[in-house]
Amino acid sequence: MDQTVPATVEERLEVQKIRAAFPEAILDINTFRGDTRILVKREYIVDICRLLRDDPDLQYNFFVECLGVDYLEYREDNTFDGYLPDGYRFEVVYNLYSLPYKWNGVEYGKNHRIFLKVPVPESDPVVPSVIGVYPGSNFPEREIFDMFGVRFSGHPDLRRILMSDDWVGYPQRKDYPLGGERVRFPGDKYGPAVGEVPVQHPGESFYGKTGDLQGEHYDRTRTPTPDKGPGTQLPPARKPGE
């Protein structure tokens, strides 16, 4: 069954090049206010990035960023004719720029921007790393892993970058408790409050190894309050020497 998007007359050159090199790769194309976003199959992302970088007509030489998106339940029905049988929850978005510059009298870059998007199912949140094409993706991929739990296969040092190594959960997922009140999302959906979902922080609790490594005894400085979430009550003041 054909899972790809049919060609249109006014396609950007980038889309034409991708379609010619990888006919099955494109799932969707969206243009808004001059920006083009191309949704591609994740198994093609590395080859597409390499094509955009190396093609002399494109020269996408600058990796601006990649970022994660959590749609929660928003995209469950979008299976792309069976490519993703259960739909997908996450996206990884790549912002690439063809940076114009001159070197030894030769002009490079086209002053164009393109966005690539990769759908990622919750049941298998893995995307190939593009670090071999764009070394600048090293830390952004680690941040997406840290915040959303999307793993990047082939990354040479995939570990948390903002949270501690023993942090439990992924703070930018929409079902992660954020505070003392429920957060409202589109479609009359709500994210849980701290009091509704047990939240473990560094280690297995506030008495975990992170506190010990920092030399801070959490049993002296934190008072768990199960009705509000761990550690929400202010601790008693420390006595001199503690």
C-alpha positions, 0 to 999 in steps of 0.5 A: 500500500502506498504510504507516501504523499503524491507530488504537486506542481509547486514543490520546493527543490528540497522536496523534489530532491528527497522524493527523487532519492528516497521515493518512500520517505515522505509522509506529509508536507506542510507549508505555513508562512513561508516555512516548509515542514516535511514529515519523513519516516524515521529510518530515512532521517540520516540519509535525508540530512546527508542529502540536504547537507551535501547536495550542491543545490541545497547546502544545508550546512548549519544544524540549528536545532532539533526538539521534541514534541509530545502530542499525548493523545492528539495523533493516535488516529494518524497511522499513515496507511499502516506505517504506524499501526498505533499512531504516534505520540511524539515528534522530533523536529529538525531545523536546518539552515543553508548558511551563506558565507564566502571562503577563499573567494567562493560563495556557499549557502543558499539562505534557505531554511527547512524543517524535517519532522519524524513521527515517533510512536510511544511503544517504540520511542527510538530515532536514528541519531544524526550526529554523524551528519551534524555533530551539533546535534549531540547535545540537542538529542541528549536533551530530547532523551532527557526531557521526553524519553525518546532514544537516539540509536547510534548516539555515542554518549546518550545520557541525561544532560539537564536532569541528574542521571538517576532522575525518574521520568521525563519532565516535558511529557504532558502526563508528567506532574508539573506542580500543585494544580492540574494543567489544562491542555487543548481538547479539555484534557488535563495534566496531573498535579503532583498530588494525583501521581506519585513522583519519584525524584533523584534516586528512589526517593528524596533519600536517594543517592543523589542527595548522598553524593551532594553531601546533603542528608534529605532526611534532615532537609526535606519533609515528605507530604504524601497528600501534596507530593514529596518534599513540598513542605518547607523543612525546619531550619538547620541548626549550626553544624548540621 
